[in-house]
Amino acid sequence: MNKKYLLFLIPLIIGYIAGHYFPISILKPNYPDTEILTKAQYYQFAIAIIAASITFCAVLVALFKDDLREYWKKPQINVNMSIDRHTVEEFNTASESGSSSDPLIAGRYISKVEIENIGNLASLSTEIILEKLQFKEKDTNITQDIECSGKPLNWNGLDATSITLPVGAKKTISIVSISAPEKMSRPDGQSMKVPPKIVIGEVETNKEQIKGTWTAVFTIYAQNYKPTSFTVVMEWTGIWKTRLTEFNSQYQINLKKK
C-alpha cells in the first residue's frame, strides 16, 4: 500500500479503536453541575487541546514528511510534438556530381518529441525506453509485433541516455529516423538500390515492405517520478522524396498521450 494512504488511515483506525475500547467516561471532568468553569480554566482547557493537536500533527509530519513533500514538490514531465517542426531534414554532405551548385538533397528525416519538466522539482536519472513496437502493413489487418531491446534512447545533443531534467528545462529526443535509399554496386558490376532504412527508438527495421503504420509506445522513467507512457503513430507510404515539403505529403506522425 502506498504510504500516503496511511496518513489518512492511521488516524481513522486509532479513532475507531479509541471509540470502542477506551473508557472515554474517565475523561469526563468530575465536578458538581452547579460548579461554573472559570475563564482561566476554560483557556487552559482550550490551550491543552490545541497543544495536543499540534503534537499529534508534528508526529505525523515526522513520520510522513517525504510523502507530504510529494504533494507540493515533485517533477511533472510533459511530452509535446511541435505541429510544424516535429520532423527535420538532414542534407547529404556531398552531391552526386560534386558540384556546389547542385540542389540540396535530404539524406535523412528525423522526427523528435520535446520533453519538458513543468513541475517544481528536478527529475533525476530521466530515461526514455521503447517498450512496444507494432507494424501493420497497408491494406491489411495483420499487426506484427517487433521485438524491442529495452535500451534507453540517447538524448539529442548529449552522449547520454540518463539525465537530470531541471525545473522548466526542455529537451528533445529523436524517436523516428528514415534514411534515404542508396545505390550499391554488386560484384558483377551492376548497381542495386537499397530501400530506405527506418529506425524507431533503438530498433532498426529490416523490412523490405515498409508501407504501412508503425505504433510505438515509449515510457519515461526517472528516479523520483512515476513512469508514464506516450504513444507515437507513424504512417508512411514508402515513397521517398528529396525535400521535406514533398516528403510530408507521404509521411504522417502523431503523438498520443495516456
C-alpha positions in Angstrom: 0.0 0.0 0.0 1.2 3.5 -0.8 2.5 5.3 2.3 0.4 8.4 1.6 -2.8 6.4 2.2 -1.5 5.5 5.7 -1.5 9.2 6.5 -5.3 9.1 6.4 -5.9 5.6 7.6 -3.9 5.6 10.8 -5.9 8.4 12.5 -9.1 6.7 11.5 -8.0 3.4 12.9 -6.8 5.0 16.1 -10.1 6.9 16.5 -12.1 3.7 15.8 -10.2 1.7 18.4 -10.4 4.5 21.0 -14.1 4.9 20.5 -14.9 1.2 21.1 -12.4 0.1 23.7 -11.1 3.2 25.5 -13.2 4.2 28.5 -14.0 7.7 27.4 -16.0 8.3 30.5 -12.9 8.7 32.6 -12.0 11.8 30.7 -15.2 13.4 31.8 -14.5 16.0 34.5 -15.9 15.2 37.9 -17.4 18.3 39.4 -20.9 19.3 40.5 -23.3 20.5 37.9 -23.6 23.7 39.9 -19.9 24.5 39.6 -19.1 27.1 36.9 -15.9 26.9 34.8 -13.9 30.0 35.2 -12.4 31.9 32.3 -8.9 30.9 33.2 -9.9 27.2 33.4 -11.6 27.5 30.0 -8.4 28.9 28.4 -6.2 26.3 30.0 -8.5 23.6 28.6 -8.5 25.1 25.1 -4.7 25.5 25.1 -4.3 21.9 26.2 -6.4 20.7 23.3 -4.5 22.9 20.8 -1.1 21.7 22.2 -2.2 18.0 21.9 -3.4 18.6 18.3 -0.1 20.3 17.4 1.9 17.4 18.9 -0.1 14.8 17.0 0.3 16.7 13.7 4.1 17.0 14.4 4.3 13.3 14.9 2.5 12.7 11.6 4.8 15.1 9.7 7.9 13.5 11.2 6.7 10.1 10.0 5.4 11.0 6.6 7.4 14.2 5.7 8.7 12.7 2.5 5.2 11.6 1.4 3.8 15.0 2.3 6.6 16.8 0.4 5.5 14.9 -2.8 2.2 16.7 -2.8 3.9 20.1 -3.2 7.4 19.3 -4.5 7.6 16.9 -7.4 8.6 16.8 -11.1 5.9 16.8 -13.7 7.0 15.8 -17.2 5.1 16.9 -20.3 5.6 15.4 -23.8 4.9 17.5 -26.8 5.4 17.2 -30.6 5.6 20.5 -32.4 3.0 20.7 -35.2 5.2 22.3 -37.8 8.7 21.3 -36.6 8.4 17.7 -35.4 10.3 16.4 -38.4 13.6 17.9 -39.7 15.8 17.0 -42.7 19.5 16.3 -42.7 21.2 17.0 -46.0 23.8 14.9 -47.8 27.3 16.4 -47.3 28.2 16.0 -51.0 26.2 15.9 -54.2 26.4 13.1 -56.7 28.1 15.3 -59.3 30.3 17.0 -56.8 29.2 20.5 -57.9 28.4 23.1 -55.3 25.5 24.3 -57.5 23.6 21.1 -57.2 20.3 21.4 -55.2 20.3 20.2 -51.6 19.0 16.7 -51.2 17.9 15.3 -47.9 19.8 12.2 -46.7 17.6 11.6 -43.7 14.5 12.7 -41.9 14.3 12.8 -38.1 11.1 13.1 -36.0 11.5 14.3 -32.5 9.5 14.9 -29.3 10.0 17.6 -26.7 10.3 16.5 -23.0 9.7 19.4 -20.5 9.7 19.4 -16.7 6.8 21.6 -15.8 6.9 20.6 -12.1 8.7 22.3 -9.2 11.4 19.7 -8.6 14.1 18.3 -10.9 13.6 14.8 -12.3 16.6 12.6 -11.6 18.1 10.0 -13.9 15.5 10.6 -16.6 15.3 8.0 -19.3 13.1 7.1 -22.2 12.7 3.5 -23.3 10.8 2.0 -26.3 8.5 -0.5 -24.6 6.4 -1.8 -27.5 6.5 -1.6 -31.3 4.0 -2.8 -33.8 3.7 -2.7 -37.6 0.6 -3.0 -39.8 1.1 -3.2 -43.5 -1.1 -1.0 -45.6 -4.4 -2.6 -46.8 -4.1 -5.5 -44.3 -5.5 -6.1 -40.8 -2.5 -8.1 -39.6 -0.5 -6.4 -36.8 3.1 -7.6 -36.3 4.9 -7.2 -33.0 8.5 -6.1 -33.3 11.0 -7.1 -30.6 12.5 -4.2 -28.6 15.8 -4.3 -26.8 14.7 -2.2 -23.8 17.7 0.1 -24.1 17.2 3.7 -23.2 17.4 6.3 -26.0 20.1 8.9 -26.3 19.1 12.5 -25.6 19.7 14.9 -28.5 23.0 16.7 -28.3 24.2 14.5 -25.5 26.2 11.3 -25.4 24.0 10.1 -22.5 20.8 8.1 -22.0 20.1 9.3 -18.5 19.9 13.0 -17.5 18.7 15.3 -14.7 15.9 17.4 -16.1 15.8 20.7 -14.1 12.6 22.6 -13.4 11.5 24.4 -16.6 14.0 22.6 -18.7 13.1 21.3 -22.2 15.0 18.6 -24.0 14.4 16.9 -27.4 14.9 13.2 -28.2 14.7 11.6 -31.6 12.2 8.8 -31.9 12.0 8.1 -35.7 14.7 8.2 -38.3 14.2 7.5 -42.1 17.3 7.3 -44.2 17.4 7.8 -48.0 17.6 4.9 -50.4 21.1 4.1 -51.6 22.8 2.6 -54.6 25.2 -0.2 -54.1 27.5 -1.9 -56.6 27.3 -5.7 -56.9 30.2 -8.0 -57.7 29.0 -8.3 -61.3 29.4 -4.5 -61.8 25.7 -3.9 -61.7 24.2 -1.5 -59.2 21.4 -2.3 -56.9 19.1 0.0 -55.0 18.9 -0.4 -51.2 15.5 0.7 -49.8 15.2 3.4 -47.2 16.1 2.4 -43.6 13.7 3.1 -40.7 14.9 3.4 -37.1 12.2 3.7 -34.4 13.6 4.2 -31.0 16.6 1.9 -31.0 15.0 -0.6 -33.4 16.2 -0.7 -37.0 13.7 -2.4 -39.3 14.9 -4.8 -41.9 11.6 -5.0 -43.7 11.6 -4.7 -47.5 7.9 -3.6 -47.4 7.8 -0.5 -45.3 4.5 0.9 -46.5 2.1 0.9 -43.5 1.6 2.1 -40.0 4.0 1.9 -37.1 2.8 2.2 -33.5 5.4 2.8 -30.8 4.9 3.0 -27.1 7.6 4.9 -25.1 7.9 5.1 -21.3 9.6 7.9 -19.3 11.4 6.7 -16.3 13.0 8.8 -13.5 14.3 8.2 -10.0 11.7 10.4 -8.4 8.9 10.2 -11.0 6.2 7.7 -11.6 6.7 6.1 -15.0 4.4 7.5 -17.7 3.9 6.3 -21.3 3.1 8.0 -24.6 2.4 6.6 -28.0 3.6 7.6 -31.4 1.8 6.5 -34.5 3.8 6.9 -37.8 2.4 6.2 -41.2 4.4 6.3 -44.4 3.6 5.4 -48.0 7.1 4.1 -48.6 7.8 6.8 -51.2 11.0 8.8 -50.7 11.1 12.5 -51.5 14.3 14.5 -51.5 12.9 17.6 -49.7 10.8 17.8 -46.5 8.0 19.8 -48.0 7.4 17.0 -50.5 8.1 14.2 -48.1 5.4 15.4 -45.6 2.8 14.6 -48.2 3.8 10.9 -47.9 4.5 10.8 -44.2 2.4 11.4 -41.1 3.3 11.2 -37.4 1.1 11.8 -34.4 1.6 11.8 -30.6 -1.0 10.2 -28.3 -0.7 10.8 -24.6 -2.1 8.4 -22.0 
